[in-house]
Amino acid sequence: MDLQTWKKFAVLQWVLTFLLVGPGCAAIMLILFRTSWWSAVLLYGVWYYYDRDTPRRGGRRVNWVRRWGLWRRMAEYFPVKLHPTCELDPKENYVLGYHPHGVLSTGAFLNFATEATEFSRKFPGITPYLSVLDGHFDFPLYREYFMCSGVISVRKESLQNVLQRRKTAGGQLVCVIPGGAVEALDSHPGTVYRVHLRNKLGFVRLAMQTGSSLVPCFSFGEIDLFNQVNNRAGSPLRAVQNFLVKIFGFSMPIFSGHGLLPFAKPINTVVGAPIKVEKNYEPTDEQARDLLNRYISDLELLFCANKAKYIGTDARLEIV
């Protein structure tokens, strides 16, 4: 198998894992429970119950898995590159906002849940955690595999657990994607980056309550990996998708690339300078809003300073 085929395989296995392995593992467990393997399924069920809170207590990262060559091949397919603009002090903790969400948040996964782009070398002494929807950890077996990459639940208590740890072993960084499922529905290739941020106070409050610095991060090219069917605001499809977001917390973008393979478009993830945040256990709405406005201003500056280099001068950031 030549190198290019390996790269395509690496990407395809990730897409299929994201879309199918969770429900597939649940179906397999149900089938096995009706066979002579029922006792093994029962034992796993006991473990599942005992271990149910691990995704909200820092997860269970396995650095060997994070360093798999498979992830490097996947990053080379696009390629995905990580660009620091300054150093991060390993004596501090950080809340990093990743923008935009894109369809599958490919750049977020490769940069912060693997070592494909050499995060540990570029930010020595910092331990990254990618936060994802809690529902990912409901699927048996899949949850064990997914946690190996250092992913954790995006629930508030989960993020606080990581950010309130002692810093003697180095700094902690949680990557949150404020735009979430709704922003994924606005991910269409082109020059307009639509970012949902104006009313996203949760991650700002988290930074204030834990005294963690806020770090803006922008991924140029994230929206170019897949085409989505026309789901403009007000269309019947968008109404259904918004309903799913409201009820279940996730969206159902209908997308395509080269089949299931995303387009091989470069992703350049630029990490901005941290905003120092004083600890405030009970921030007021006004205080949180002021910090969010400063964060938005820094994100806009980061976008404008780097768009010509990575995507083109005609690129435009639209924050809603």
PAZAPA-4460 file (N, C-alpha, C; in steps of 0.05 Angstrom, whole numbers, plus 32768, in hexadecimal, padded with zeros to 4 digits):
% residues 320
    n_x    n_y    n_z   ca_x   ca_y   ca_z    c_x    c_y    c_z   seq   type   mol
   8011   7FE8   8000   8000   8000   8000   8012   8019   8000     1      M     A
   800E   802B   7FEC   801F   8043   7FEB   8016   8057   8000     2      D     A
   8027   806C   8003   8023   8080   8018   8008   808E   8016     3      L     A
   8001   8096   7FFD   7FE8   80A4   7FF9   7FD0   8094   8001     4      Q     A
   7FD1   807A   7FFB   7FBB   8068   8002   7FB9   8065   8021     5      T     A
   7FD0   8064   802E   7FD1   8064   804C   7FC3   807D   8057     6      W     A
   7FC9   8094   804B   7FBD   80AD   8054   7F9E   80AB   8052     7      K     A
   7F95   80A2   803B   7F78   80A0   8036   7F6B   808C   804A     8      K     A
   7F79   8076   804F   7F6F   8062   8062   7F6D   806E   807E     9      F     A
   7F82   807D   8086   7F82   808A   80A0   7F6A   809C   80A4    10      A     A
   7F64   80AC   808F   7F4D   80BF   8091   7F33   80B0   8090    11      V     A
   7F30   809C   807F   7F17   808D   807D   7F11   807E   8096    12      L     A
   7F25   8072   80A3   7F1F   8063   80BC   7F15   8077   80D1    13      Q     A
   7F20   808F   80D1   7F17   80A3   80E5   7EFA   80AC   80E0    14      W     A
   7EF3   80B1   80C7   7ED8   80B9   80C0   7EC4   80A3   80C7    15      V     A
   7ECB   808A   80C0   7EB9   8074   80C6   7EB7   806F   80E4    16      L     A
   7ECD   8072   80F2   7ECC   806F   810F   7EBA   8084   811B    17      T     A
   7EBC   809D   8112   7EAB   80B2   811D   7E8E   80AD   8117    18      F     A
   7E88   80A3   80FF   7E6C   80A1   80F7   7E5F   8086   8100    19      L     A
   7E6E   8071   8100   7E62   8056   8102   7E6A   8045   811A    20      L     A
   7E83   8049   8124   7E8D   8036   8138   7E7D   8037   8152    21      V     A
   7E75   804F   815B   7E66   8051   8173   7E4C   8041   8172    22      G     A
   7E3A   8047   8160   7E21   8038   815D   7E27   801A   8157    23      P     A
   7E3C   8015   8147   7E43   7FFA   8140   7E4B   7FE9   8158    24      G     A
   7E5B   7FF5   816A   7E63   7FE7   8183   7E4B   7FE1   8194    25      C     A
   7E38   7FF4   8196   7E20   7FF0   81A6   7E10   7FD9   819A    26      A     A
   7E0D   7FD8   8180   7DFE   7FC2   8173   7E0C   7FA7   8177    27      A     A
   7E26   7FA6   8175   7E35   7F8D   817A   7E31   7F83   8196    28      I     A
   7E32   7F95   81AA   7E2E   7F8D   81C5   7E12   7F81   81CA    29      M     A
   7DFE   7F8D   81BD   7DE2   7F83   81BF   7DE0   7F67   81B3    30      L     A
   7DED   7F64   819C   7DEC   7F49   818E   7DFA   7F34   819F    31      I     A
   7E12   7F3B   81AA   7E21   7F28   81BA   7E13   7F20   81D3    32      L     A
   7E03   7F33   81DE   7DF4   7F2D   81F6   7DE0   7F17   81F3    33      F     A
   7DD8   7F11   81DA   7DC5   7EFC   81D4   7DD3   7EE2   81CC    34      R     A
   7DED   7EE1   81D0   7DFD   7EC9   81C9   7E0A   7EBF   81E2    35      T     A
   7E1B   7EAB   81DE   7E2A   7E9F   81F5   7E3E   7EB3   8201    36      S     A
   7E42   7ECA   81F3   7E54   7EDE   81FE   7E47   7EF1   8211    37      W     A
   7E2E   7EEC   8219   7E1F   7EFE   8229   7E2D   7F05   8243    38      W     A
   7E3C   7EF2   824E   7E49   7EF7   8268   7E60   7F0C   8264    39      S     A
   7E6E   7F0B   824D   7E83   7F1F   8248   7E76   7F3B   8245    40      A     A
   7E5F   7F3C   8238   7E51   7F55   8235   7E48   7F60   8250    41      V     A
   7E3F   7F4E   8261   7E36   7F55   827C   7E4E   7F60   828C    42      L     A
   7E65   7F53   828A   7E7C   7F5D   8299   7E85   7F78   828F    43      L     A
   7E83   7F7C   8275   7E8A   7F97   826A   7E76   7FAB   8274    44      Y     A
   7E5D   7FA3   8276   7E48   7FB5   8280   7E4E   7FBF   829D    45      G     A
   7E59   7FAC   82AD   7E61   7FB4   82C8   7E77   7FC8   82C7    46      V     A
   7E8B   7FC3   82B6   7EA1   7FD5   82B3   7E98   7FF1   82A9    47      W     A
   7E86   7FF0   8295   7E7B   8009   8289   7E6E   801A   829F    48      Y     A
   7E5F   800D   82B1   7E51   801C   82C6   7E66   8027   82DA    49      Y     A
   7E79   8016   82E1   7E8E   801F   82F4   7E9E   8036   82E9    50      Y     A
   7EA3   8036   82CF   7EB5   8049   82C2   7EA6   8061   82B5    51      D     A
   7E8C   8063   82BB   7E7B   8076   82AC   7E83   8093   82AF    52      R     A
   7E90   809A   82C5   7E97   80B6   82C9   7EB3   80BD   82BF    53      D     A
   7EC3   80AA   82B5   7EDE   80B0   82AD   7EE0   80C6   8297    54      T     A
   7ECE   80C7   8283   7ED0   80DD   8270   7ECD   80F9   827C    55      P     A
   7EC1   80FA   8294   7EBD   8114   82A2   7ED2   8118   82B8    56      R     A
   7EE5   8106   82BA   7EFB   8108   82CE   7F16   8107   82C1    57      R     A
   7F18   8112   82A9   7F32   8114   829C   7F37   80FF   8287    58      G     A
   7F24   80EC   8284   7F27   80D7   8270   7F3D   80C3   8276    59      G     A
   7F46   80B6   8262   7F5A   80A1   8265   7F6C   80A1   824C    60      R     A
   7F7E   80B5   824A   7F8F   80B8   8233   7FA4   80A3   8232    61      R     A
   7FAB   809B   821A   7FC1   8088   8215   7FD3   8095   8201    62      V     A
   7FEA   809E   820A   7FFC   80AE   81F8   8005   809D   81E0    63      N     A
   8008   8083   81E4   8010   8072   81CD   7FFC   8074   81B7    64      W     A
   7FE2   8075   81BD   7FCD   8078   81A9   7FCE   8093   819C    65      V     A
   7FD3   80A8   81AC   7FD5   80C3   81A1   7FEC   80C6   818D    66      R     A
   8000   80B5   8190   8018   80B7   817F   8017   80A4   8167    67      R     A
   8001   8096   8163   8000   8083   814C   8008   8091   8132    68      W     A
   8017   8083   8122   801E   808D   8107   8005   8091   80F6    69      G     A
   7FF0   8082   80FC   7FD7   8085   80ED   7FCD   80A2   80ED    70      L     A
   7FD0   80AF   8104   7FC7   80CB   8105   7FD9   80DE   80F5    71      W     A
   7FF3   80D8   80F4   8005   80E8   80E3   7FFD   80E5   80C6    72      R     A
   7FF7   80CD   80BD   7FEF   80C9   80A1   7FD5   80D8   809C    73      R     A
   7FC3   80D8   80AF   7FAA   80E6   80AB   7FAF   8104   80A9    74      M     A
   7FC0   810F   80BA   7FC6   812C   80B9   7FD4   8133   809E    75      A     A
   7FE5   8121   8094   7FF3   8127   807B   7FE0   8127   8063    76      E     A
   7FC9   8119   8065   7FB6   8118   804F   7FAC   8134   8047    77      Y     A
   7FA7   8145   805B   7F9B   815F   8055   7FAE   8174   8049    78      F     A
   7FC4   817C   8056   7FCE   8175   8070   7FC4   8187   8086    79      P     A
   7FC6   817E   809F   7FBF   818E   80B7   7FD9   8197   80C4    80      V     A
   7FDB   81B1   80CA   7FF3   81BC   80D7   7FEA   81CE   80EF    81      K     A
   7FFA   81CD   8104   7FF5   81DD   811C   800A   81F3   811E    82      L     A
   8000   820C   8121   8012   8223   8121   800F   8233   813B    83      H     A
   8022   8231   814E   8021   8242   8166   802A   825E   815F    84      P     A
   801E   8272   816B   8027   828E   8168   8037   8297   8180    85      T     A
   8036   8287   8195   8046   828D   81AD   8048   8274   81BE    86      C     A
   8058   8275   81D3   805B   825F   81E5   8044   8260   81FA    87      E     A
   803D   8248   8204   802A   8246   821B   803A   823D   8233    88      L     A
   8036   824C   8249   8044   8247   8262   8039   822D   826E    89      D     A
   804A   8218   8272   8041   81FF   827D   8039   8201   829A    90      P     A
   803C   8218   82A7   8033   821B   82C2   8016   8226   82C4    91      K     A
   800A   822A   82AD   7FEF   8234   82AC   7FDC   8220   829E    92      E     A
   7FC2   8223   82A3   7FAE   8213   8295   7FA0   8225   8281    93      N     A
   7F94   8217   826D   7F89   8226   8256   7F6E   821B   824C    94      Y     A
   7F5C   822D   8244   7F44   8225   8235   7F48   8230   8219    95      V     A
   7F4B   821D   8206   7F50   8225   81EA   7F36   8222   81DB    96      L     A
   7F2E   8238   81CE   7F16   8238   81BD   7F1D   8232   81A0    97      G     A
   7F12   821C   8195   7F19   8214   817A   7F03   821D   8167    98      Y     A
   7F0A   822A   8152   7EF7   8235   813E   7F03   8230   8122    99      H     A
   7EF1   822B   810E   7ED5   8224   8111   7ED2   8206   8116   100      P     A
   7EB9   81FE   811B   7EB4   81E1   8121   7EB9   81D0   8109   101      H     A
   7EB1   81D9   80F1   7EB2   81C7   80DA   7E9E   81B1   80DC   102      G     A
   7E9E   819F   80C9   7E8B   8188   80CA   7E93   8174   80DF   103      V     A
   7EAC   816C   80E0   7EB5   8157   80F2   7ECB   8160   8105   104      L     A
   7ED1   817A   8105   7EE7   8184   8117   7F01   8175   8113   105      S     A
   7F08   8170   80FA   7F1F   8160   80F4   7F39   816C   80FF   106      T     A
   7F3C   8186   80FC   7F54   8193   8106   7F57   8191   8124   107      G     A
   7F40   8195   8132   7F40   8193   814F   7F49   8178   8158   108      A     A
   7F40   8163   814B   7F47   8148   8153   7F65   8143   814F   109      F     A
   7F6F   8149   8137   7F8B   8143   8131   7F9E   8154   8141   110      L     A
   7F97   816D   8147   7FA9   817F   8155   7FA9   817A   8173   111      N     A
   7F92   8173   817F   7F90   8172   819C   7F8A   8157   81A8   112      F     A
   7F83   8143   8197   7F7E   8128   81A1   7F92   8114   8196   113      A     A
   7FA6   811E   8187   7FBB   810D   817D   7FD5   811D   817D   114      T     A
   7FEB   8110   8177   8005   811E   8174   800D   8120   8157   115      E     A
   7FF9   811F   8145   7FFE   8120   8128   800B   813A   8120   116      A     A
   8005   8150   812E   8011   816A   8127   8025   8173   813D   117      T     A
   802E   8160   814D   8043   8165   8161   803C   817A   8176   118      E     A
   8024   8177   8181   801B   818A   8196   802F   818C   81AD   119      F     A
   8038   8175   81B7   8049   8174   81CE   8064   8181   81CA   120      S     A
   806E   8180   81B1   8087   818D   81AB   8083   81AC   81A8   121      R     A
   806D   81B4   819E   8068   81D0   8199   805E   81DE   81B3   122      K     A
   8052   81CF   81C5   8049   81DA   81DE   8052   81C8   81F5   123      F     A
   806C   81C8   81FA   8077   81B5   820F   806C   81BB   822A   124      P     A
   8066   81A5   8239   805C   81A8   8254   803E   81AC   8256   125      G     A
   8030   81AD   823F   8013   81B1   823F   8006   8196   8237   126      I     A
   7FF1   818F   8246   7FE2   8177   8240   7FC7   817F   8234   127      T     A
   7FC2   8178   821A   7FA9   8180   820E   7F92   816C   8212   128      P     A
   7F7A   8176   8214   7F62   8166   8215   7F4E   8171   8201   129      Y     A
   7F44   8161   81EF   7F2F   8169   81DD   7F14   8162   81E9   130      L     A
   7F02   8176   81ED   7EE8   8170   81F9   7ED3   816C   81E3   131      S     A
   7EC3   8157   81E7   7EAF   814F   81D4   7E94   814A   81E2   132      V     A
   7E7F   8147   81D2   7E65   8142   81DD   7E65   8129   81EF   133      L     A
   7E57   812B   8205   7E56   8115   8218   7E4B   80FB   820C   134      D     A
   7E3A   80FE   81F8   7E2E   80E6   81EC   7E41   80D3   81DF   135      G     A
   7E59   80DD   81D8   7E6D   80CB   81CC   7E75   80B4   81DF   136      H     A
   7E72   80BA   81F9   7E7B   80A6   820D   7E64   8093   8216   137      F     A
   7E4D   8095   8209   7E37   8083   820F   7E3B   8068   8200   138      D     A
   7E4B   8068   81EB   7E4E   8050   81DA   7E62   803D   81E7   139      F     A
   7E5B   8024   81EC   7E6E   8011   81F7   7E85   800C   81E4   140      P     A
   7E9C   8006   81EF   7EB5   8000   81E0   7EC0   8018   81D2   141      L     A
   7EAF   8025   81C2   7EB8   803D   81B4   7EC3   8052   81C7   142      Y     A
   7EB6   8054   81DE   7EBE   8068   81F2   7EDB   8063   81FC   143      R     A
   7EE2   8049   81FE   7EFD   8042   8208   7F12   804B   81F3   144      E     A
   7F0C   8045   81DA   7F1E   804D   81C4   7F21   806B   81C2   145      Y     A
   7F0A   8079   81C4   7F0A   8096   81C0   7F19   80A4   81D6   146      F     A
   7F16   809A   81EF   7F23   80A7   8205   7F42   80A4   8204   147      M     A
   7F4C   8091   81F5   7F69   808D   81F3   7F76   80A6   81E8   148      C     A
   7F68   80B6   81D8   7F73   80CE   81CC   7F74   80E6   81DE   149      S     A
   7F6A   80E2   81F6   7F69   80F9   8209   7F51   810A   8207   150      G     A
   7F3C   8100   81FA   7F23   810F   81F9   7F13   810D   8213   151      V     A
   7F05   8121   821A   7EF5   8122   8232   7ED9   812E   822C   152      I     A
   7EC7   812A   823E   7EAC   8136   823B   7EAE   8154   823D   153      S     A
   7E9C   8161   822D   7E9C   817F   822D   7E8B   818A   8244   154      V     A
   7E80   8178   8255   7E70   8182   826B   7E81   8193   827E   155      R     A
   7E74   81A5   828B   7E82   81B9   829C   7E93   81AC   82B1   156      K     A
   7E88   8198   82BF   7E97   818B   82D5   7EAF   817C   82CA   157      E     A
   7EAE   8173   82B1   7EC4   8165   82A5   7EDB   8178   82A0   158      S     A
   7ED5   818F   8294   7EEA   81A3   828E   7EF5   81AF   82A8   159      L     A
   7EE4   81B3   82BB   7EEE   81BE   82D5   7F01   81AA   82E2   160      Q     A
   7EFB   8191   82E0   7F0C   817C   82EC   7F28   817E   82E1   161      N     A
   7F2B   8182   82C7   7F46   8184   82BB   7F53   819E   82C3   162      V     A
   7F45   81B4   82C1   7F51   81CE   82C5   7F57   81D5   82E2   163      L     A
   7F4C   81C6   82F4   7F51   81CB   8311   7F67   81B9   831C   164      Q     A
   7F73   81AA   830B   7F89   8199   8314   7FA2   81A9   831B   165      R     A
   7FB2   819E   832C   7FCC   81AA   8332   7FDD   81AC   8319   166      R     A
   7FED   81C1   8318   7FFD   81C6   8300   801A   81BC   8303   167      K     A
   801F   81AC   8318   803B   81A3   831D   8045   8191   8307   168      T     A
   8033   8184   82F9   803B   8172   82E3   8038   817F   82C8   169      A     A
   8034   819A   82C7   8030   81A8   82AE   8015   81B4   82AB   170      G     A
   8011   81C4   8297   7FF8   81D1   8292   7FE4   81BF   8285   171      G     A
   7FCA   81C5   8289   7FB4   81B7   827D   7FA7   81CA   8269   172      Q     A
   7FA0   81BF   8251   7F92   81CE   823D   7F7A   81BF   8234   173      L     A
   7F62   81CB   8236   7F4A   81BF   822B   7F42   81CE   8212   174      V     A
   7F3D   81BF   81FD   7F34   81CA   81E4   7F16   81C8   81E2   175      C     A
   7F08   81DE   81E1   7EEB   81DE   81DE   7EE5   81EA   81C2   176      V     A
   7ECE   81E1   81B7   7EC5   81EB   819D   7EAB   81F9   81A2   177      I     A
   7EAB   8213   81A8   7E93   8221   81B1   7E7C   8220   819D   178      P     A
   7E82   8220   8183   7E6D   8221   816F   7E5C   8209   816F   179      G     A
   7E67   81F2   8176   7E57   81D9   8179   7E49   81D0   8160   180      G     A
   7E33   81C1   8166   7E24   81B4   8151   7E17   81C7   813D   181      A     A
   7E0E   81DE   8147   7E01   81F2   8136   7E15   81FD   8122   182      V     A
   7E2D   8203   812B   7E41   820E   8119   7E49   81FA   8104   183      E     A
   7E48   81E0   810A   7E4F   81CB   80F6   7E3C   81CD   80DE   184      A     A
   7E23   81D5   80E3   7E0F   81D7   80CE   7E15   81EE   80BB   185      L     A
   7E25   8201   80C4   7E2D   8218   80B4   7E48   8214   80A6   186      D     A
   7E52   81FC   80A7   7E6D   81F6   809C   7E6A   81F0   807E   187      S     A
   7E70   8203   806D   7E6F   8200   8050   7E89   820B   8044   188      H     A
   7E95   81FE   8031   7EAE   8207   8025   7EAA   8224   801A   189      P     A
   7EC0   8233   801C   7EBF   824E   8011   7ED0   8261   8021   190      G     A
   7ECB   827A   801E   7EDC   828F   802B   7ECF   829B   8044   191      T     A
   7EB6   8293   804A   7EA9   829E   8062   7EA9   828A   8078   192      V     A
   7EB5   8291   808E   7EB6   8281   80A6   7EA2   828B   80BA   193      Y     A
   7E8C   827C   80BD   7E76   8284   80CF   7E7A   8276   80EA   194      R     A
   7E80   8286   80FE   7E87   827C   8119   7E71   8285   812D   195      V     A
   7E66   8272   813B   7E52   8278   814F   7E60   827D   816A   196      H     A
   7E60   8296   8173   7E70   829D   818A   7E64   82B3   819C   197      L     A
   7E53   82C4   8191   7E4A   82DC   819F   7E3D   82D5   81BA   198      R     A
   7E2F   82BF   81BC   7E21   82B9   81D5   7E2C   82A0   81E3   199      N     A
   7E45   8299   81DC   7E51   8281   81E8   7E61   8289   8201   200      K     A
   7E53   828C   8217   7E60   8295   8230   7E6B   827E   8241   201      L     A
   7E62   8266   823B   7E69   824F   824C   7E87   824B   824F   202      G     A
   7E96   824A   8239   7EB2   8245   823A   7EC2   825C   8247   203      F     A
   7EB6   8274   8244   7EC2   828C   8251   7EBF   828A   826F   204      V     A
   7EA7   8283   8278   7EA3   8280   8295   7EB5   826A   82A0   205      R     A
   7EB8   8254   8291   7ECA   823F   829A   7EE6   8249   829F   206      L     A
   7EF0   8259   828C   7F0B   8264   828F   7F0D   8276   82A8   207      A     A
   7EF8   8286   82AD   7EF8   8298   82C4   7EF6   8289   82DE   208      M     A
   7EE5   8274   82DF   7EE1   8265   82F8   7EFA   8255   82FF   209      Q     A
   7F0A   824D   82EC   7F22   823D   82F1   7F3C   824D   82EF   210      T     A
   7F3A   8267   82E8   7F52   8277   82E5   7F64   826E   82CE   211      G     A
   7F58   8263   82B9   7F67   8259   82A3   7F68   826E   828D   212      S     A
   7F7F   8270   827F   7F81   8283   8269   7F71   827A   8251   213      S     A
   7F65   828D   8243   7F56   8287   822B   7F68   8289   8213   214      L     A
   7F66   8276   8201   7F78   8275   81E9   7F66   8274   81D0   215      V     A
   7F67   8288   81BF   7F58   8286   81A5   7F68   8275   8192   216      P     A
   7F59   8266   8182   7F66   8254   816F   7F55   8253   8156   217      C     A
   7F61   8257   813F   7F52   8256   8126   7F5E   8242   8112   218      F     A
   7F4C   8232   8106   7F55   821D   80F3   7F4C   8225   80D7   219      S     A
   7F5F   8230   80C8   7F5A   8237   80AC   7F58   821E   809B   220      F     A
   7F42   821B   808C   7F3E   8204   807B   7F2B   81EF   8086   221      G     A
   7F24   81F2   80A0   7F12   81DE   80AC   7EF8   81DB   809D   222      E     A
   7EED   81F1   8092   7ED3   81F0   8085   7ED4   81E4   8069   223      I     A
   7EEC   81DF   805E   7EEF   81D8   8042   7EF1   81B9   803E   224      D     A
   7EEE   81A9   8053   7EF2   818D   8050   7EDB   817E   8044   225      L     A
   7EC2   8188   8048   7EAA   817B   803E   7E97   818F   8032   226      F     A
   7E87   8185   801F   7E70   8194   8015   7E58   818C   8026   227      N     A
   7E46   819F   802C   7E2D   8198   8038   7E16   819E   8025   228      Q     A
   7E01   818F   8027   7DE9   8195   8017   7DDE   81B0   8020   229      V     A
   7DCF   81BD   800F   7DC5   81D8   8016   7DB2   81D6   802E   230      N     A
   7DBB   81E1   8044   7DAB   81E1   805D   7DA8   81FE   8068   231      N     A
   7DA2   8210   8056   7DA0   822C   805D   7D8B   8230   8074   232      R     A
   7D8F   8245   8083   7D7C   824B   8099   7D60   824E   808E   233      A     A
   7D4D   8241   809B   7D31   8242   8093   7D28   822B   8082   234      G     A
   7D3B   821B   8077   7D35   8204   8067   7D2A   81ED   8078   235      S     A
   7D1A   81DB   806C   7D10   81C4   807C   7D26   81B3   8088   236      P     A
   7D3B   81AF   8078   7D52   819F   8082   7D5E   81AC   809B   237      L     A
   7D63   81C6   8099   7D6F   81D4   80B0   7D5D   81D3   80C8   238      R     A
   7D43   81D4   80C4   7D30   81D2   80DB   7D33   81B7   80E9   239      A     A
   7D36   81A2   80D9   7D39   8187   80E5   7D54   8186   80F3   240      V     A
   7D69   8190   80E7   7D84   8190   80F3   7D84   81A0   810D   241      Q     A
   7D77   81B7   810D   7D76   81C7   8126   7D66   81B8   813C   242      N     A
   7D52   81AA   8134   7D42   819A   8147   7D53   8185   8154   243      F     A
   7D64   8177   8144   7D76   8163   814F   7D8A   816F   8163   244      L     A
   7D94   8187   815C   7DA6   8194   816E   7D99   819B   8188   245      V     A
   7D80   81A5   8187   7D72   81AD   819F   7D6B   8195   81B1   246      K     A
   7D63   817E   81A5   7D5B   8167   81B4   7D72   8156   81BD   247      I     A
   7D85   8151   81AB   7D9B   813D   81B0   7DB6   814A   81B4   248      F     A
   7DB9   8163   81AD   7DD3   8170   81B1   7DE6   816D   819A   249      G     A
   7DDF   815E   8185   7DF0   815A   816E   7DE1   8160   8155   250      F     A
   7DEF   8167   8140   7DE3   816D   8126   7DE8   8156   8113   251      S     A
   7DDA   8156   80FD   7DDE   8142   80E8   7DE4   814F   80CE   252      M     A
   7DFC   815A   80CA   7E03   8165   80B0   7E04   814F   809B   253      P     A
   7DF9   8155   8084   7DFA   8142   806E   7E11   814C   805B   254      I     A
   7E26   813D   805B   7E3F   8146   804F   7E4B   8131   803C   255      F     A
   7E5D   813B   802B   7E6C   8129   801A   7E86   8136   8012   256      S     A
   7E9A   8126   800C   7EB3   812F   8002   7EBA   811F   7FE9   257      G     A
   7ED0   8110   7FEA   7ED5   80FB   7FD6   7EC8   80E2   7FE1   258      H     A
   7EAD   80E1   7FDE   7E9F   80CC   7FEC   7E9F   80D3   800A   259      G     A
   7EA7   80C0   801A   7EAA   80C5   8037   7EC4   80D3   803E   260      L     A
   7ED7   80D2   802B   7EF1   80DF   8030   7EED   80FE   802E   261      L     A
   7EF8   810D   8041   7EF7   812A   803E   7F0A   8133   8028   262      P     A
   7F05   814A   801E   7F17   8156   800A   7F33   815A   8017   263      F     A
   7F48   8156   8007   7F63   815A   8011   7F6A   8178   8010   264      A     A
   7F5F   8187   8022   7F64   81A4   8024   7F75   81AA   803D   265      K     A
   7F88   81BC   803C   7F99   81C1   8053   7F89   81CE   806A   266      P     A
   7F90   81C5   8082   7F85   81D2   809B   7F9D   81DE   80AA   267      I     A
   7F9C   81F7   80AE   7FB1   8205   80BD   7FA5   8210   80D7   268      N     A
   7FAC   8204   80ED   7FA1   820B   8107   7FB5   821E   8115   269      T     A
   7FAB   8237   811A   7FBC   824B   8126   7FB3   8250   8143   270      V     A
   7FC6   824C   8155   7FC0   8250   8172   7FC9   826C   817A   271      V     A
   7FB7   827C   8184   7FBD   8298   818B   7FC9   829B   81A6   272      G     A
   7FCE   82B3   81AE   7FD9   82BA   81C8   7FC4   82B7   81DE   273      A     A
   7FCC   82AC   81F5   7FB8   82A9   820B   7FAF   82C3   8217   274      P     A
   7F96   82C4   8220   7F8C   82DB   822E   7F8C   82D4   824C   275      I     A
   7F9B   82E2   825C   7F9C   82DC   8278   7F82   82E2   8286   276      K     A
   7F78   82CF   8296   7F5E   82D1   82A3   7F62   82CE   82C1   277      V     A
   7F57   82E1   82D0   7F58   82DF   82ED   7F41   82CD   82F7   278      E     A
   7F47   82BD   830B   7F33   82AA   8315   7F1C   82B9   8322   279      K     A
   7F04   82B1   831B   7EEB   82BE   8325   7ED6   82A8   8326   280      N     A
   7ED0   829F   833E   7EBE   8288   8342   7EA2   828E   8339   281      Y     A
   7E9A   82A7   833B   7E7E   82AF   8335   7E7E   82C8   8323   282      E     A
   7E87   82C5   830A   7E88   82DC   82F8   7E6C   82E5   82F1   283      P     A
   7E68   82FF   82EF   7E4F   830A   82E7   7E4C   8307   82C8   284      T     A
   7E33   830B   82BF   7E2F   830A   82A2   7E3F   8320   8294   285      D     A
   7E41   8337   82A0   7E50   834D   8294   7E6E   8347   8292   286      E     A
   7E79   833B   82A7   7E95   8333   82A7   7E9B   831E   8292   287      Q     A
   7E89   830A   8290   7E8C   82F5   827C   7E8A   8301   8260   288      A     A
   7E77   8313   825C   7E73   831F   8242   7E8B   8330   823A   289      R     A
   7E97   833E   824C   7EAE   834F   8246   7EC6   833D   823D   290      D     A
   7ECA   8327   824B   7EDF   8315   8244   7EDA   8308   8229   291      L     A
   7EC1   8300   8224   7EBB   82F5   820A   7EC0   8309   81F4   292      L     A
   7EB9   8322   81F8   7EBE   8336   81E3   7EDC   8339   81DE   293      N     A
   7EEC   8338   81F3   7F09   8339   81EF   7F13   8321   81DF   294      R     A
   7F08   830A   81E6   7F10   82F1   81D8   7F08   82F3   81BA   295      Y     A
   7EF0   82FD   81B5   7EE8   8300   8199   7EFA   8313   818A   296      I     A
   7F02   8329   8197   7F14   833C   818A   7F2F   832F   8184   297      S     A
   7F39   831F   8197   7F53   8312   8192   7F50   82FD   817C   298      D     A
   7F39   82EF   817A   7F35   82DB   8165   7F34   82E9   814A   299      L     A
   7F27   8300   8148   7F25   830E   812F   7F41   8317   8126   300      E     A
   7F51   8321   8139   7F6C   8329   8133   7F7D   8311   8129   301      L     A
   7F7A   82FA   8136   7F88   82E2   812E   7F80   82DA   8112   302      L     A
   7F67   82DC   810C   7F5D   82D5   80F1   7F69   82E7   80DC   303      F     A
   7F67   8301   80E1   7F70   8315   80CD   7F8E   8314   80C9   304      C     A
   7F9D   830D   80DE   7FBA   830D   80DC   7FC4   82F4   80CD   305      A     A
   7FB3   82E0   80CA   7FBD   82C7   80BF   7FAE   82BE   80A5   306      N     A
   7F98   82CB   809F   7F88   82C1   8089   7F96   82C2   806E   307      K     A
   7FA5   82D7   8069   7FB4   82DA   8050   7FC8   82C3   804C   308      A     A
   7FD4   82BB   8061   7FE8   82A6   8060   7FDD   828A   805B   309      K     A
   7FC5   8285   8067   7FBB   826A   8067   7FA2   8265   8056   310      Y     A
   7F93   827A   804F   7F7A   8275   8040   7F75   828A   802B   311      I     A
   7F7F   82A2   802E   7F7A   82B7   8019   7F6F   82D0   8025   312      G     A
   7F75   82E7   8019   7F6D   8301   8024   7F4F   8305   8022   313      T     A
   7F41   82F6   8011   7F24   82FA   800E   7F14   82EB   8023   314      D     A
   7F21   82DC   8034   7F13   82CD   8049   7F07   82E0   805D   315      A     A
   7EEF   82D9   8068   7EE1   82EA   807A   7ED6   82DB   8092   316      R     A
   7EDA   82E7   80A9   7ED0   82DA   80C2   7EB6   82E7   80CA   317      L     A
   7EA1   82D7   80CD   7E87   82E1   80D5   7E7F   82D5   80F0   318      E     A
   7E7F   82E5   8104   7E7A   82DB   811F   7E5D   82E2   8127   319      I     A
   7E4E   82CE   812E   7E31   82D1   8134   7E2C   82C8   8150   320      V     A
***
